[in-house]
């Protein structure tokens, strides 16, 4: 029963939300916007989309190279290709079951190189802590350069979901956000002191984050780990930004708009399975916001078209790479061995 509820919350619910957002994404466009939407998809310069995906692939290779620096101190020498295959398989699984890809990635490396599940999974947790810091840094920089645009874009989002918009009523959404954060912190503090189980889980989570960051400096080459981290995130930004060159209307898009779009897409990926529905909707909304002054009648269609192109191209890349890796990953150890080892760990 508990597993069934967990499956519904982690898989079915996000997927259902994604399907709804796809419906909203399409039906909220006017007839003229839909016409512009199809026209934009047809006239896009797909060479820039392909070039952007090359940088996405480089980011995956860099992530596989970075993984080496935290596996070596544990006594594991693994080929780059096997780490690469494990990562892309994990990405493929994440498209269907959010966060299940991390465990799949650890299991895949066991199947190819017999790296114990607990050890490789621990390095993945460390990696997630570092990436969380990088994303938080990009978000902080974006809030500095984005300024009032955040309020305006949030207003547009509220209107799309049937609200009136906070600016029209003179009410700023950031106060609601601060209030939610305050209530959330109050609940955390209450549970921390009243629930021993919650206290233990929270302490383990914080220890995991701190341990993940410190794991960099336990590696033989912390400089290499940090360099690969910057390469990964630099490639992510390029993969996103180069897509804007695919359309004449967005070829001179403002940098702050790209950063806000990147953050919006990152949020979208966390909301539904692989960002289905949420990613193109949020990114399209940001693009349309910045195009509105120059293209008042076609900004929505162009924004939604580019948002969808970015999401579809990146998703297809992950599917293709993941399926290829499923075929190419050496299976030196049986599934039964993997399951037994995972259970023991």
C-alpha positions as CSV (number, residue, x, y, z in Angstrom):
1,X,0.0,0.0,0.0
2,X,2.8,2.4,1.0
3,X,4.7,1.6,-2.2
4,X,1.6,2.2,-4.3
5,X,1.1,5.7,-2.7
6,X,4.8,6.5,-3.2
7,X,4.6,5.5,-6.8
8,X,1.5,7.7,-7.3
9,X,3.1,10.7,-5.7
10,X,6.5,10.3,-7.4
11,X,5.5,9.2,-10.9
12,X,1.7,9.4,-11.7
13,X,1.1,12.8,-10.1
14,X,3.9,14.7,-11.8
15,X,3.1,13.0,-15.1
16,X,-0.6,14.0,-14.7
17,X,0.4,17.6,-13.9
18,X,2.7,17.5,-17.0
19,X,-0.2,16.3,-19.2
20,X,-2.4,19.1,-17.9
21,X,0.3,21.7,-18.5
22,X,0.7,20.5,-22.1
23,X,-3.0,21.0,-22.5
24,X,-2.8,24.4,-20.9
25,X,0.3,25.3,-23.0
26,X,-1.6,24.7,-26.2
27,X,-5.2,25.7,-25.5
28,X,-4.2,29.0,-23.9
29,X,-2.8,30.3,-27.2
30,X,-5.1,32.2,-29.5
31,X,-5.7,31.1,-33.1
32,X,-3.2,33.7,-34.4
33,X,-0.6,32.6,-31.8
34,X,-1.1,28.9,-32.8
35,X,-0.5,29.9,-36.5
36,X,2.7,31.8,-35.5
37,X,3.7,28.8,-33.3
38,X,3.6,26.4,-36.3
39,X,5.3,29.0,-38.6
40,X,8.1,29.5,-36.1
41,X,8.8,25.8,-35.7
42,X,8.9,25.4,-39.5
43,X,11.3,28.3,-40.1
44,X,13.7,27.7,-37.2
45,X,17.4,27.2,-38.1
46,X,17.9,23.8,-36.6
47,X,21.7,23.9,-37.1
48,X,21.9,26.1,-34.0
49,X,19.7,23.5,-32.1
50,X,22.2,20.8,-33.1
51,X,25.2,22.9,-32.1
52,X,23.5,23.5,-28.7
53,X,23.1,19.8,-28.2
54,X,26.8,19.2,-28.8
55,X,27.5,21.4,-25.8
56,X,24.9,19.3,-23.9
57,X,26.8,16.1,-24.8
58,X,30.1,17.7,-23.7
59,X,28.5,18.4,-20.4
60,X,27.7,14.7,-20.0
61,X,31.2,13.7,-20.8
62,X,32.6,16.3,-18.4
63,X,30.2,14.9,-15.7
64,X,31.6,11.4,-16.4
65,X,35.2,12.8,-16.1
66,X,34.3,14.6,-12.9
67,X,32.9,11.4,-11.3
68,X,36.4,9.9,-11.6
69,X,37.8,12.3,-9.1
70,X,35.6,11.1,-6.2
71,X,35.7,7.4,-7.2
72,X,39.5,7.1,-7.2
73,X,39.9,7.9,-3.4
74,X,37.6,5.0,-2.8
75,X,39.9,2.7,-4.7
76,X,37.9,2.4,-7.9
77,X,39.5,2.9,-11.4
78,X,36.7,2.9,-13.9
79,X,36.8,3.6,-17.7
80,X,35.4,6.9,-18.8
81,X,33.0,5.2,-21.2
82,X,31.4,3.1,-18.4
83,X,30.9,6.2,-16.2
84,X,29.4,8.0,-19.2
85,X,27.0,5.1,-20.0
86,X,25.9,4.9,-16.4
87,X,25.1,8.7,-16.3
88,X,23.1,8.7,-19.6
89,X,21.1,5.6,-18.4
90,X,20.3,7.5,-15.2
91,X,19.1,10.5,-17.2
92,X,16.9,8.2,-19.3
93,X,15.3,6.7,-16.1
94,X,14.8,10.2,-14.6
95,X,12.5,11.1,-17.6
96,X,10.0,8.5,-16.4
97,X,10.6,8.2,-12.6
98,X,12.0,11.4,-11.1
99,X,15.1,10.9,-9.0
100,X,15.2,7.2,-9.7
101,X,18.0,7.8,-12.1
102,X,20.6,8.4,-9.4
103,X,20.1,4.9,-8.0
104,X,20.0,3.4,-11.5
105,X,23.3,5.2,-12.3
106,X,24.9,3.5,-9.2
107,X,23.5,0.1,-10.1
108,X,24.8,0.5,-13.7
109,X,28.3,1.2,-12.5
110,X,28.1,-1.9,-10.4
111,X,27.1,-4.0,-13.4
112,X,30.0,-2.7,-15.4
113,X,32.8,-2.3,-12.8
114,X,31.5,-3.8,-9.6
115,X,31.7,-0.5,-7.7
116,X,29.7,-1.1,-4.5
117,X,26.3,0.6,-4.7
118,X,26.6,2.5,-1.4
119,X,29.9,4.0,-2.4
120,X,29.0,5.1,-5.9
121,X,25.6,6.4,-4.7
122,X,27.4,8.4,-2.0
123,X,29.5,10.1,-4.6
124,X,26.3,10.9,-6.6
125,X,24.8,12.6,-3.5
126,X,28.0,14.6,-3.2
127,X,27.7,15.6,-6.8
128,X,24.1,16.7,-6.3
129,X,25.2,18.9,-3.4
130,X,27.8,20.7,-5.6
131,X,25.3,21.1,-8.5
132,X,22.7,22.5,-6.1
133,X,25.3,25.2,-5.0
134,X,26.0,26.0,-8.7
135,X,22.3,26.3,-9.5
136,X,21.8,28.5,-6.4
137,X,24.6,30.7,-7.5
138,X,23.1,31.1,-11.0
139,X,19.7,31.9,-9.4
140,X,21.3,34.5,-7.1
141,X,23.1,36.2,-10.1
142,X,19.8,36.1,-12.1
143,X,17.9,37.8,-9.3
144,X,20.5,40.6,-9.3
145,X,20.4,41.2,-13.0
146,X,16.7,40.4,-13.5
147,X,15.4,43.0,-11.1
148,X,11.7,44.0,-11.5
149,X,11.4,41.6,-14.4
150,X,10.8,38.7,-11.9
151,X,7.7,40.4,-10.6
152,X,6.4,41.1,-14.1
153,X,7.0,37.6,-15.3
154,X,5.4,36.1,-12.2
155,X,2.4,38.3,-12.9
156,X,2.1,36.9,-16.4
157,X,2.3,33.3,-15.0
158,X,-0.5,34.1,-12.5
159,X,-2.7,35.5,-15.3
160,X,-2.1,32.3,-17.4
161,X,-3.4,30.2,-14.5
162,X,-6.5,32.3,-14.1
163,X,-5.3,34.8,-11.5
164,X,-5.6,38.6,-11.7
165,X,-1.9,39.4,-11.2
166,X,-0.3,40.9,-8.2
167,X,0.9,44.1,-9.7
168,X,-2.6,45.1,-10.8
169,X,-3.7,45.0,-7.2
170,X,-0.6,46.6,-5.9
171,X,0.5,43.4,-4.1
172,X,4.0,42.1,-4.5
173,X,4.4,38.3,-4.8
174,X,7.8,38.4,-3.1
175,X,6.0,39.0,0.2
176,X,4.0,35.9,-0.2
177,X,7.2,34.0,-1.0
178,X,8.9,35.3,2.1
179,X,5.8,34.4,4.1
180,X,5.8,30.8,2.7
181,X,9.5,30.5,3.5
182,X,8.9,31.8,7.0
183,X,6.1,29.4,7.6
184,X,8.2,26.5,6.2
185,X,11.1,27.3,8.5
186,X,8.7,27.5,11.5
187,X,7.3,24.0,10.6
188,X,10.8,22.6,10.2
189,X,11.9,23.9,13.6
190,X,8.7,22.6,15.2
191,X,9.2,19.1,13.7
192,X,12.9,19.1,14.5
193,X,12.2,19.4,18.2
194,X,9.0,17.4,18.3
195,X,9.8,14.4,16.0
196,X,12.9,12.4,16.7
197,X,12.5,10.6,13.3
198,X,12.3,13.9,11.4
199,X,15.2,15.3,13.4
200,X,17.4,12.3,12.4
201,X,16.4,12.6,8.7
202,X,17.1,16.3,8.6
203,X,20.4,15.9,10.3
204,X,21.4,13.1,7.8
205,X,20.3,15.3,4.9
206,X,22.4,18.3,6.1
207,X,25.4,16.0,6.8
208,X,25.0,14.6,3.3
209,X,25.1,18.1,1.8
210,X,28.1,19.1,3.8
211,X,29.8,15.8,3.2
212,X,29.2,16.2,-0.5
213,X,30.9,19.5,-0.7
214,X,33.8,18.3,1.4
215,X,34.2,15.2,-0.8
216,X,35.7,17.5,-3.4
217,X,38.7,18.2,-1.3
218,X,39.2,14.6,-0.4
219,X,39.8,13.8,-4.0
220,X,43.3,13.5,-5.5
221,X,42.6,16.4,-7.8
222,X,40.1,18.9,-6.3
223,X,41.1,21.5,-8.9
224,X,40.1,19.1,-11.7
225,X,36.8,18.5,-10.0
226,X,36.0,22.2,-9.7
227,X,37.2,22.8,-13.3
228,X,34.9,20.1,-14.6
229,X,32.0,21.5,-12.6
230,X,32.4,24.9,-14.3
231,X,32.7,23.2,-17.7
232,X,29.4,21.3,-17.0
233,X,27.5,24.4,-16.0
234,X,29.0,26.5,-18.7
235,X,27.9,24.0,-21.3
236,X,24.4,23.9,-19.8
237,X,24.2,27.7,-20.2
238,X,25.5,27.5,-23.8
239,X,23.2,24.6,-24.6
240,X,20.3,26.8,-23.6
241,X,21.5,30.2,-24.9
242,X,22.6,29.0,-28.4
243,X,19.0,27.9,-29.2
244,X,18.0,31.6,-29.3
245,X,20.1,32.0,-32.4
246,X,17.8,29.5,-34.2
247,X,15.2,32.3,-34.7
248,X,15.7,35.8,-36.1
249,X,13.4,37.3,-33.5
250,X,15.4,36.0,-30.6
251,X,18.9,36.3,-32.0
252,X,19.5,39.4,-30.0
253,X,17.8,38.3,-26.8
254,X,18.9,40.0,-23.6
255,X,21.3,38.0,-21.4
256,X,19.2,38.6,-18.3
257,X,16.2,37.1,-20.2
258,X,18.2,34.0,-21.1
259,X,19.3,33.6,-17.4
260,X,15.7,34.0,-16.2
261,X,14.6,31.5,-18.9
262,X,17.3,29.1,-17.8
263,X,16.2,29.3,-14.2
264,X,12.6,28.9,-15.2
265,X,13.5,25.8,-17.2
266,X,15.4,24.4,-14.2
267,X,12.4,24.8,-12.0
268,X,10.2,23.2,-14.7
269,X,12.3,20.1,-14.7
270,X,11.8,19.6,-11.0
271,X,8.0,20.0,-11.2
272,X,7.2,17.2,-13.7
273,X,8.8,14.1,-15.2
274,X,11.7,15.5,-17.3
275,X,10.0,18.9,-17.4
276,X,7.1,17.6,-19.5
277,X,4.6,20.5,-20.0
278,X,6.2,22.7,-17.3
279,X,9.5,23.4,-19.1
280,X,8.2,24.7,-22.4
281,X,5.4,26.6,-20.7
282,X,7.7,28.4,-18.3
283,X,10.5,29.1,-20.8
284,X,8.0,30.1,-23.4
285,X,6.4,32.6,-21.0
286,X,9.8,34.2,-20.3
287,X,10.7,34.5,-24.0
288,X,7.3,35.9,-24.8
289,X,7.7,38.5,-22.1
290,X,10.9,39.9,-23.6
291,X,9.6,39.7,-27.2
292,X,6.3,41.5,-26.4
293,X,7.5,45.1,-27.0
294,X,9.0,44.3,-30.4
295,X,6.5,41.6,-31.5
296,X,3.2,42.4,-29.7
297,X,1.0,40.2,-31.8
298,X,3.3,37.2,-32.3
299,X,5.4,37.0,-29.1
300,X,3.4,34.2,-27.5
301,X,3.5,32.0,-30.5
302,X,7.3,32.6,-31.0
303,X,8.0,32.1,-27.3
304,X,6.1,28.9,-27.0
305,X,7.6,27.5,-30.2
306,X,11.2,28.1,-29.0
307,X,10.4,26.8,-25.5
308,X,9.0,23.6,-27.0
309,X,12.0,23.3,-29.4
310,X,14.5,23.6,-26.6
311,X,12.7,21.0,-24.4
312,X,12.0,18.5,-27.2
313,X,15.6,18.6,-28.6
314,X,17.2,18.1,-25.1
315,X,14.7,15.4,-24.2
316,X,15.3,13.5,-27.5
317,X,19.0,13.7,-26.9
318,X,18.7,12.2,-23.5
319,X,16.5,9.4,-24.8
320,X,18.8,8.6,-27.7
321,X,21.9,8.7,-25.5
322,X,20.3,6.6,-22.8
323,X,19.0,3.9,-25.1
324,X,22.5,3.7,-26.8
325,X,24.1,3.3,-23.4
326,X,21.7,0.6,-22.4
327,X,23.0,-1.4,-25.4
328,X,26.7,-0.4,-25.0
329,X,27.3,-0.6,-21.3
330,X,29.3,-3.7,-20.5
331,X,27.3,-6.1,-18.3
332,X,30.1,-7.9,-16.5
333,X,27.9,-8.8,-13.5
334,X,24.4,-10.2,-13.5
335,X,21.2,-8.4,-12.5
336,X,20.9,-10.8,-9.6
337,X,24.3,-9.7,-8.3
338,X,23.3,-6.1,-8.5
339,X,20.0,-6.6,-6.7
340,X,21.7,-8.6,-3.9
341,X,24.4,-6.0,-3.5
342,X,21.9,-3.2,-3.5
343,X,19.8,-4.9,-0.8
344,X,22.8,-5.5,1.4
345,X,23.9,-1.9,1.1
